[in-house]
Amino acid sequence: MKSSRSLALVSLFAALLAVFGLIPKIDLPLGVPITLQTLGVMLAGCMLGPKKGLQAILLFLAAVALGLPLLSGGRGGFGVFMAPSAGYLIGFPFGAFVTGWMMNLLPGSTPRSAAISAFIASSLGGLLTVHAFGVAGLVMLAKLTWTQAFFGTLVFVPGDLIKCAMCAMVVHTVARGVPDWHFGGRAVK
């Protein structure tokens, strides 16, 4: 029973990322669009923990690689992993893992502390980790210098901080409504 519940949650969060892909992307000259899908990475890590969050993102990326048009703008196929945004996509599973791992380490005994922990965890995982991979991808695939790639990715930070706050609000709401939810692999009391 527990493994079927885990499979359902992993599949649900992979589907959530696909739904976030329905929201139109905002194209930037950098070659990397602004999307809502990093919020899905943050939520997967906070809500499912490091292992299941990682599995959800890998399932989503496998579907994208097989050609399903699940990325913002209806993109899909193996070619998206050769585009300037590929570093960010490769960073998604690592971001979910780090977010879940941090959520596991941070306090979460009340809905408020769980929300604060979710903001911190998603900032470190969903923002910092994903952007580190994104910068590396821009250097390798877009042939930018490290400085250009670093400053280019800063345009995403304000929006991603808003996504971190949205993730914290979702965690707070779930912690209040479902007090026995296992954030990051542990129960909030």
C-alpha positions in Angstrom: 0.0 0.0 0.0 2.8 2.4 0.9 4.6 1.9 -2.4 1.4 2.5 -4.4 0.9 5.8 -2.5 4.5 6.8 -3.2 4.1 6.0 -6.9 0.9 8.0 -7.0 2.6 11.0 -5.3 5.6 10.9 -7.6 3.3 10.7 -10.7 1.1 13.5 -9.3 4.0 15.9 -8.9 5.4 15.0 -12.4 2.0 15.8 -13.7 2.0 19.1 -11.7 5.2 20.1 -13.5 3.4 19.4 -16.8 0.5 21.5 -15.8 2.8 24.4 -14.9 4.2 24.0 -18.5 0.8 25.0 -19.8 1.3 28.5 -18.5 2.9 30.5 -21.4 6.6 31.1 -21.2 8.2 34.5 -21.3 11.1 34.5 -23.8 14.3 36.3 -22.9 17.2 37.2 -25.3 19.4 34.9 -23.2 17.7 31.8 -24.7 16.2 30.7 -21.4 12.5 31.4 -20.9 10.9 32.4 -17.6 8.5 29.6 -16.7 6.5 28.5 -13.6 8.0 25.0 -13.7 10.7 25.8 -11.1 7.9 26.2 -8.6 7.0 22.6 -9.3 10.6 21.6 -8.5 10.4 23.5 -5.2 7.1 21.9 -4.3 8.2 18.4 -5.2 11.2 18.7 -2.9 9.3 20.3 0.0 6.2 18.1 -0.2 7.8 14.8 -1.2 11.3 14.9 0.3 14.6 14.3 -1.5 14.1 10.8 -2.9 10.5 11.1 -4.1 11.0 14.7 -5.3 14.0 13.6 -7.3 11.9 10.7 -8.8 9.0 13.0 -9.7 11.4 15.3 -11.6 13.2 12.5 -13.3 9.8 11.0 -14.4 8.8 14.4 -15.9 12.2 14.8 -17.7 12.0 11.3 -19.1 8.6 12.2 -20.6 10.0 15.4 -22.0 13.0 13.5 -23.5 10.6 11.0 -25.1 9.0 13.9 -27.0 6.0 14.9 -24.9 5.5 18.7 -25.2 5.4 19.3 -21.5 7.8 22.2 -21.2 6.4 25.8 -21.4 5.7 26.7 -24.9 4.9 23.1 -25.9 8.6 22.1 -26.1 9.7 18.5 -25.7 12.1 16.0 -27.2 15.7 15.3 -26.8 16.7 18.5 -28.5 15.6 20.6 -25.4 18.6 19.1 -23.6 20.9 20.8 -26.2 19.4 24.2 -25.9 20.8 27.1 -23.7 18.2 26.2 -21.1 19.4 22.6 -20.8 21.5 23.4 -17.7 18.4 24.5 -15.8 16.5 21.3 -16.9 19.4 19.1 -15.7 19.4 21.1 -12.5 15.7 20.4 -11.8 16.2 16.9 -10.2 19.2 18.1 -8.2 17.2 21.2 -7.1 14.3 18.9 -5.9 16.7 16.7 -4.1 18.5 19.6 -2.3 15.1 21.2 -1.5 13.8 18.0 0.0 17.0 17.3 1.9 17.1 20.8 3.4 13.4 20.6 4.3 14.2 17.4 6.1 16.9 19.2 8.1 15.1 22.4 9.0 12.5 22.7 11.7 8.9 22.0 10.8 7.0 21.3 14.0 4.3 24.0 13.3 2.7 25.2 10.1 4.6 28.5 10.4 8.0 26.9 11.0 7.3 24.5 8.1 6.6 27.5 5.8 9.7 29.3 6.8 11.7 26.1 6.3 10.1 25.6 2.9 11.2 29.2 1.9 14.7 28.5 2.9 14.8 25.0 1.4 13.4 26.1 -1.9 15.8 29.1 -2.0 18.7 26.8 -1.6 17.5 24.0 -3.8 15.0 25.4 -6.3 16.8 28.6 -6.8 20.5 28.3 -6.0 21.1 24.7 -7.1 19.0 25.0 -10.3 20.7 28.3 -11.2 24.2 26.8 -10.6 23.4 24.2 -13.2 21.8 26.8 -15.4 24.9 29.0 -15.4 27.1 25.9 -16.2 24.7 25.1 -19.1 24.9 28.7 -20.4 28.7 28.5 -20.4 28.8 25.1 -22.2 25.9 25.4 -24.6 25.4 29.1 -25.2 29.2 29.8 -25.1 28.8 32.6 -22.6 31.6 33.5 -20.2 31.1 32.6 -16.6 30.5 36.3 -15.8 28.0 36.7 -18.6 26.1 33.6 -17.6 26.1 34.6 -13.9 24.8 38.1 -14.6 22.4 36.7 -17.2 20.8 34.4 -14.7 20.2 37.1 -12.2 17.2 38.2 -14.1 15.4 35.1 -12.9 16.1 35.6 -9.2 13.3 38.1 -8.3 10.6 35.8 -9.9 12.2 32.7 -8.3 12.0 34.4 -4.9 8.3 34.9 -5.5 8.0 31.2 -6.3 9.8 30.4 -3.1 7.2 32.5 -1.2 4.4 30.7 -3.1 5.9 27.3 -2.2 6.1 28.4 1.5 2.4 29.4 1.4 1.4 26.0 -0.1 3.4 24.2 2.6 1.8 26.4 5.3 -1.7 25.6 3.9 -1.0 21.9 3.7 0.6 21.9 7.2 -2.6 23.4 8.6 -5.0 21.3 6.6 -3.1 18.0 6.7 -1.1 18.1 10.0 0.3 14.6 9.5 1.8 15.4 6.0 5.5 14.2 5.8 7.3 17.3 4.6 10.8 16.4 3.5 10.2 12.9 4.8 9.0 13.8 8.3 5.7 14.6 9.9 4.7 18.1 11.0 3.1 18.0 14.4 
